[in-house]
Amino acid sequence: MLTRCPHLDCKETFELPADPSPASGLCLVCSKPMFYRSLLYSTKMDERSERLTEHLFTHETINDPKLEPIVVVCEDVRSLWNVGSIFRTADGAGISRLVLCGITGNPPRKEIAKTSLGAEDTVAWNYVSSALKVILPLQKLGYQIVGLERTENSQAVSELLANGALKIPMCLIVGNEVTGLSAEVLHYSDIVCHLPMRGMKESLNVAVAFGIAAYAITESLPQLCPTRM
C-alpha cells in the first residue's frame, strides 16, 4: 500500500504492506508517528478540499481579531448523524466554529440536518483535508491543542479543569468513532484528556463525549460563551 506522511514538513510517499498492522506507526522518512492511510485516501481528501475552497480554514480567518476562543476540530468522524449532533451541541454550548477534516461529512446533507436541527446554519464551519493543516497554524498563534481521547497518558477533563490546566484560546479535537484520534494529532496535542468510564464499556459515542466535554469546559469558563437571553 502506498501511503503519504501527513506531517506538513515531510509529506513523503512510501510503500507499506497491503494491510499494515498495526494501523499506526512511524513515517519511514521523518520517523514521526502517523496513521497509515492509503495514498488514494489522501488524494481524494485533497480533491474534496479543492471543491470546498470557500470553506478552507485560511490564515486570514485564523488572524481575524474576532476569532473564536474555542475551535472544535472533527477528524474522520464517519457518521453524518454524529456530525449533525456535534453541530447542535456546539450551538447549545456557545461554540461558534467547527472544522471538519478527512472523511468527516459536511453540509448540506439530510442526515446532518436531521440531528443538527438547523445548527449548521448558526455554527460556522470549514473543511480541510487534514487536521494538521488546522491545528499547527492555531498552535503557532497560541491555541492550546486539546485532544479528546483515552490514552495511557491522558487526564480526566474534570481534573484538568480543577487544576486550571485547560486554557483559552483552545482547539478541541474529536476523532473517529472506532480508531479515535490519529497518531499524528496525538503527537501535536498539548494535552490529551478523557472522560471517566465507570462501566464495562471503554468509550462513549463521539457526539456524546464531545457534548459532555464541551459543556464541562464552557460551564467552567462561562465568560467565553455567555448564555443567550
C-alpha positions as CSV (number, residue, x, y, z in Angstrom):
1,M,0.0,0.0,0.0
2,L,1.3,3.4,-0.9
3,T,0.9,6.0,1.9
4,R,1.9,9.6,2.3
5,C,3.2,11.1,5.5
6,P,0.6,13.6,6.9
7,H,3.3,15.8,8.6
8,L,3.5,19.1,6.7
9,D,7.3,19.2,6.9
10,C,7.6,15.8,5.3
11,K,4.7,14.6,3.1
12,E,6.8,11.9,1.6
13,T,5.3,8.9,-0.1
14,F,6.4,5.4,0.7
15,E,5.3,1.7,0.4
16,L,3.8,-0.4,3.2
17,P,2.4,-3.9,3.3
18,A,-1.1,-4.2,1.7
19,D,-2.8,-4.3,5.1
20,P,-0.4,-2.8,7.6
21,S,-0.7,-4.0,11.2
22,P,-0.8,-2.1,13.4
23,A,-2.6,0.7,11.5
24,S,-0.4,3.4,13.2
25,G,3.4,3.6,13.3
26,L,6.3,5.8,12.3
27,C,6.9,7.6,9.0
28,L,9.7,5.7,7.2
29,V,11.2,9.1,6.2
30,C,10.8,11.6,9.1
31,S,10.2,9.0,11.9
32,K,7.2,10.9,13.3
33,P,4.1,9.0,14.4
34,M,1.3,8.7,11.9
35,F,-1.8,6.8,11.0
36,Y,-1.3,4.7,7.8
37,R,-3.8,5.9,5.2
38,S,-3.6,4.9,1.6
39,L,-2.3,7.4,-0.9
40,L,-5.7,7.1,-2.7
41,Y,-7.4,8.3,0.5
42,S,-5.1,11.3,0.8
43,T,-5.6,12.2,-2.8
44,K,-9.4,12.0,-2.5
45,M,-9.4,14.2,0.6
46,D,-7.2,16.8,-1.2
47,E,-9.6,16.8,-4.2
48,R,-12.6,17.3,-1.8
49,S,-10.8,20.2,-0.2
50,E,-10.3,21.9,-3.5
51,R,-14.1,21.5,-4.2
52,L,-14.8,23.3,-1.0
53,T,-12.4,26.2,-1.4
54,E,-15.0,28.6,0.1
55,H,-14.7,26.7,3.3
56,L,-10.9,26.4,3.6
57,F,-9.5,27.4,7.0
58,T,-7.2,30.1,5.8
59,H,-4.6,32.2,7.6
60,E,-7.0,35.2,7.0
61,T,-9.7,33.6,9.1
62,I,-7.2,32.4,11.7
63,N,-5.9,36.0,12.1
64,D,-9.4,37.5,12.4
65,P,-9.4,39.6,15.6
66,K,-12.8,38.2,16.4
67,L,-11.5,34.6,16.3
68,E,-13.5,32.3,18.5
69,P,-12.0,31.3,21.9
70,I,-12.8,27.6,21.2
71,V,-12.4,25.9,17.8
72,V,-13.6,22.3,17.5
73,V,-11.9,20.0,15.0
74,C,-13.7,16.8,13.9
75,E,-11.1,14.3,12.5
76,D,-12.6,11.5,10.4
77,V,-16.0,11.4,12.1
78,R,-17.7,8.8,9.9
79,S,-21.4,9.1,10.9
80,L,-23.3,12.0,9.4
81,W,-25.7,11.8,12.3
82,N,-22.8,12.3,14.7
83,V,-21.7,15.3,12.7
84,G,-25.2,16.8,13.0
85,S,-25.3,16.1,16.7
86,I,-21.9,17.8,17.2
87,F,-23.2,20.9,15.3
88,R,-26.3,21.0,17.5
89,T,-24.3,20.6,20.7
90,A,-21.7,23.2,19.7
91,D,-24.5,25.7,19.1
92,G,-26.0,24.9,22.5
93,A,-22.7,25.2,24.3
94,G,-22.0,28.5,22.6
95,I,-19.1,27.2,20.4
96,S,-19.3,29.0,17.1
97,R,-16.8,27.2,14.8
98,L,-16.3,23.6,13.7
99,V,-13.5,22.5,11.4
100,L,-14.4,19.2,9.5
101,C,-11.4,17.1,8.4
102,G,-10.7,13.9,6.5
103,I,-13.8,11.8,5.9
104,T,-16.0,13.9,8.2
105,G,-19.1,14.8,6.2
106,N,-20.1,18.4,5.6
107,P,-23.4,20.2,5.0
108,P,-25.6,20.2,3.1
109,R,-26.7,16.6,3.9
110,K,-30.1,15.5,5.0
111,E,-28.5,13.1,7.6
112,I,-26.7,16.0,9.2
113,A,-29.7,18.2,9.1
114,K,-31.8,15.5,10.8
115,T,-29.8,15.7,14.0
116,S,-28.5,19.3,13.8
117,L,-31.9,20.8,13.5
118,G,-30.5,23.8,11.6
119,A,-27.4,24.3,13.7
120,E,-25.2,24.0,10.6
121,D,-26.7,27.4,9.7
122,T,-25.7,29.0,13.1
123,V,-22.3,27.4,13.7
124,A,-19.6,28.5,11.2
125,W,-17.7,25.6,9.6
126,N,-14.7,24.9,7.4
127,Y,-13.4,21.8,5.7
128,V,-9.8,20.8,5.3
129,S,-8.3,17.6,4.1
130,S,-6.0,17.1,7.2
131,A,-6.4,18.1,10.8
132,L,-2.7,19.1,10.9
133,K,-3.5,21.9,8.4
134,V,-5.6,23.5,11.1
135,I,-4.0,22.6,14.4
136,L,-0.4,23.6,13.5
137,P,-1.3,27.2,12.5
138,L,-3.5,27.5,15.5
139,Q,-0.8,26.2,17.8
140,K,1.6,28.8,16.4
141,L,-0.9,31.5,17.3
142,G,-1.1,30.4,20.9
143,Y,-4.0,28.0,20.8
144,Q,-3.8,25.1,23.3
145,I,-4.3,21.9,21.3
146,V,-6.5,19.5,23.3
147,G,-7.3,16.0,22.1
148,L,-10.3,14.2,23.5
149,E,-9.1,10.6,23.7
150,R,-8.3,8.0,26.3
151,T,-4.7,7.0,26.2
152,E,-2.1,5.8,28.7
153,N,-1.1,9.4,29.4
154,S,-4.5,11.2,29.1
155,Q,-6.0,13.0,32.1
156,A,-9.6,13.4,33.1
157,V,-11.3,16.6,31.9
158,S,-12.6,17.4,35.4
159,E,-9.1,17.1,36.9
160,L,-7.7,19.4,34.2
161,L,-10.4,22.0,34.8
162,A,-9.9,21.8,38.5
163,N,-6.2,22.3,38.2
164,G,-6.6,25.2,35.7
165,A,-4.6,23.3,33.1
166,L,-7.1,24.0,30.2
167,K,-6.6,27.4,28.7
168,I,-8.1,29.7,26.2
169,P,-7.8,30.0,23.2
170,M,-8.4,26.3,22.8
171,C,-8.6,23.9,19.9
172,L,-10.6,20.8,21.0
173,I,-10.3,17.8,18.7
174,V,-12.6,14.7,18.5
175,G,-11.9,11.7,16.3
176,N,-13.2,8.7,14.5
177,E,-15.8,6.5,16.1
178,V,-13.6,3.4,16.0
179,T,-10.0,4.4,15.8
180,G,-10.2,7.7,17.7
181,L,-7.7,10.5,17.1
182,S,-4.8,9.8,14.6
183,A,-1.3,9.2,15.9
184,E,-0.2,12.5,14.2
185,V,-2.8,14.6,16.0
186,L,-1.9,13.0,19.4
187,H,1.7,13.8,18.6
188,Y,1.0,17.5,18.3
189,S,-1.6,17.8,21.1
190,D,-0.5,19.9,24.1
191,I,-3.0,18.0,26.3
192,V,-4.9,14.7,25.8
193,C,-8.0,14.4,28.0
194,H,-10.7,11.8,28.6
195,L,-14.0,11.2,30.3
196,P,-14.1,8.6,33.1
197,M,-15.7,5.2,32.1
198,R,-17.1,3.5,35.2
199,G,-19.0,0.7,33.5
200,M,-18.0,-2.2,31.2
201,K,-17.5,-0.1,28.0
202,E,-14.3,1.6,27.2
203,S,-15.6,4.7,25.4
204,L,-18.6,6.8,24.6
205,N,-20.2,7.7,21.3
206,V,-18.1,10.6,19.9
207,A,-21.0,13.1,19.8
208,V,-21.9,12.2,23.4
209,A,-18.3,12.5,24.5
210,F,-18.0,15.9,22.8
211,G,-21.2,17.1,24.4
212,I,-20.0,16.3,27.9
213,A,-16.6,17.8,27.4
214,A,-17.9,20.9,25.6
215,Y,-20.4,21.7,28.4
216,A,-17.8,21.0,31.1
217,I,-15.4,23.4,29.5
218,T,-17.8,26.2,28.7
219,E,-19.6,25.9,32.1
220,S,-16.2,26.3,33.8
221,L,-15.4,29.3,31.6
222,P,-18.9,30.9,31.2
223,Q,-17.5,34.3,30.3
224,L,-16.3,32.8,27.0
225,C,-19.7,31.6,25.9
226,P,-22.4,33.6,27.6
227,T,-25.9,32.3,27.9
228,R,-28.3,33.9,25.4
229,M,-31.4,35.5,26.7
